[in-house]
């Protein structure tokens, strides 16, 4: 659903009639406002579908939610919707469909810039889940999952609370990040790994 929608949306942006009146950014913003407008229950429906749907529907919903996170306000509105972050966290385990794991990680990265969202993610023990994904045999070999995990860790490590969790316990998270930073991952984003490690070591 999400891929089909994005393809249609992309095609529509190239229409002379549409682009004459709206820039791509304005069109995305208008669509986001339509979903998030107070009084409409569209966001509630999307979140409910993510919570109760099958894998394919969850992936589509995560992609759609990521698509409408156009600014800080939309990120907060979506992230603070009851039960959503908890459900996303549940979907990030080695037994989940790899596509769902990636979609969930991508969405969490998209909404994680506001500090309030970072703190919510930390309280939901997302760092523990990320560490498991980086060490689980089922997911640790995935370049895409690894890069997304490190990118989200980099975001969370920008807060004192995040660094305390990463350094806490038996230090497994920090040891895992250092190990991943030292690994050569073909086709990976070295800057992402280096950035994450730099933030962690700056504590």
C-alpha positions in Angstrom: 0.0 0.0 0.0 2.7 2.5 1.0 4.8 1.8 -2.1 1.8 2.2 -4.3 0.8 5.4 -2.6 4.3 6.9 -2.8 4.5 6.0 -6.5 1.2 7.7 -7.2 2.2 10.7 -5.0 5.5 10.9 -6.9 3.8 10.8 -10.3 1.3 13.4 -9.2 4.1 15.8 -8.2 5.4 15.7 -11.8 2.0 16.8 -13.1 2.2 20.4 -14.5 -1.2 21.2 -13.2 -0.3 20.2 -9.6 3.2 21.5 -9.5 2.0 24.8 -10.8 0.2 25.3 -7.5 2.0 23.2 -5.0 5.7 22.4 -4.4 6.5 18.8 -3.4 7.1 19.9 0.2 3.8 21.7 0.4 2.0 18.7 -1.0 3.6 16.4 1.6 2.8 18.9 4.4 -0.8 19.2 3.3 -1.2 15.5 3.3 0.3 15.3 6.7 -2.0 18.0 8.0 -5.0 16.1 6.6 -4.0 13.0 8.5 -3.1 14.8 11.8 -5.9 17.4 11.8 -7.6 17.6 15.2 -11.1 16.1 15.1 -10.2 13.6 12.5 -9.6 10.0 13.6 -7.3 9.1 10.7 -4.2 8.8 12.8 -6.1 6.7 15.4 -7.2 4.4 12.6 -3.6 4.0 11.2 -2.2 3.3 14.7 -5.0 0.8 15.4 -4.2 -1.0 12.1 -0.6 -1.2 13.0 -1.4 -2.7 16.4 -3.9 -5.3 15.1 -2.9 -5.9 11.5 -0.8 -8.6 9.8 2.8 -8.1 8.9 2.1 -6.5 5.5 -0.3 -4.1 7.0 2.1 -3.2 9.8 4.8 -2.4 7.3 2.5 -0.3 5.2 1.3 1.6 8.3 4.9 2.2 9.5 5.8 3.6 6.1 2.8 5.8 5.9 3.4 7.2 9.4 7.1 7.9 8.5 5.9 9.7 5.3 3.8 12.2 7.3 6.4 13.1 9.9 7.2 16.3 8.2 8.2 18.5 11.1 8.7 18.6 14.9 5.0 18.9 15.7 4.0 16.0 13.6 6.7 13.8 15.1 5.4 14.6 18.6 1.8 14.0 17.7 2.6 10.6 16.2 5.2 9.5 18.7 2.9 10.3 21.7 -0.1 8.4 20.4 -1.0 5.9 23.1 0.5 2.4 22.5 2.3 3.2 19.2 5.9 3.2 20.5 5.3 0.2 22.6 3.9 -1.7 19.6 6.9 -0.6 17.5 9.3 -1.8 20.2 7.6 -5.2 20.2 8.0 -5.5 16.5 11.8 -5.1 16.8 12.9 -8.6 17.8 14.8 -11.4 16.0 11.6 -13.4 15.5 9.8 -10.6 13.5 9.8 -10.3 9.8 13.0 -8.5 8.7 11.0 -6.1 6.6 8.9 -5.1 9.6 12.0 -4.6 11.7 13.5 -2.3 9.1 10.2 -0.4 8.6 9.9 0.1 12.4 13.5 1.2 12.7 13.2 3.6 9.8 10.1 5.1 11.4 11.6 5.5 14.8 14.6 7.2 13.3 12.3 9.6 11.5 10.5 10.7 14.7 13.4 10.6 17.1 14.8 14.1 16.7 12.7 15.9 19.4 14.1 15.3 22.9 10.7 14.3 24.3 10.5 11.5 21.8 14.1 10.4 22.6 13.1 10.1 26.3 10.0 8.2 25.5 12.0 5.7 23.4 14.5 5.3 26.2 11.8 4.6 28.7 10.4 2.0 26.4 13.7 0.2 26.6 14.4 0.7 22.8 18.1 0.7 23.5 17.8 -2.9 24.9 16.0 -3.9 21.8 18.6 -2.3 19.5 21.4 -4.1 21.3 19.6 -7.5 20.8 19.1 -6.7 17.1 22.9 -6.0 16.8 23.8 -9.3 18.5 21.0 -11.7 17.4 22.2 -14.1 14.7 19.0 -13.6 12.8 19.5 -9.8 12.4 23.2 -9.0 13.1 24.3 -10.0 9.6 21.9 -7.5 8.0 23.8 -4.4 6.8 20.6 -2.4 6.6 19.4 -3.4 10.1 22.8 -2.7 11.6 23.0 0.7 10.1 19.5 1.7 11.2 20.2 0.4 14.7 23.4 2.5 14.9 21.7 5.5 13.5 18.9 5.3 16.1 21.5 4.7 18.9 23.4 7.8 17.7 20.2 9.9 18.1 19.5 8.5 21.6 23.1 8.9 22.6 22.7 12.7 22.2 20.9 12.8 25.5 22.4 12.2 29.0 19.6 9.7 29.7 20.5 7.7 26.6 24.2 7.6 27.4 23.5 6.4 30.9 21.5 3.5 29.6 24.1 2.7 26.9 26.9 2.7 29.5 24.7 1.0 32.2 24.3 -2.7 33.1 27.1 -4.9 31.8 28.1 -2.5 29.1 26.8 -4.9 26.4 25.4 -2.1 24.3 28.6 -0.1 24.2 30.7 -3.2 23.5 28.4 -4.1 20.7 28.6 -0.6 19.1 32.4 -0.6 19.3 32.6 -4.1 17.7 30.3 -3.0 14.9 32.3 0.2 14.4 35.4 -1.9 13.9 33.8 -4.3 11.5 34.1 -3.8 7.8 30.5 -3.9 6.4 30.5 -3.9 2.6 28.2 -1.2 1.3 27.5 0.2 4.8 27.6 3.8 5.9 30.8 4.2 7.8 29.9 7.8 8.7 26.9 6.5 10.6 29.0 4.0 12.6 31.6 6.6 13.3 29.1 9.2 14.3 27.4 6.9 16.7 30.7 5.9 18.3 31.8 9.6 18.5 28.7 10.5 20.4 29.0 7.6 22.8 32.7 8.3 23.5 31.9 12.0 24.1 30.1 11.2 27.4 
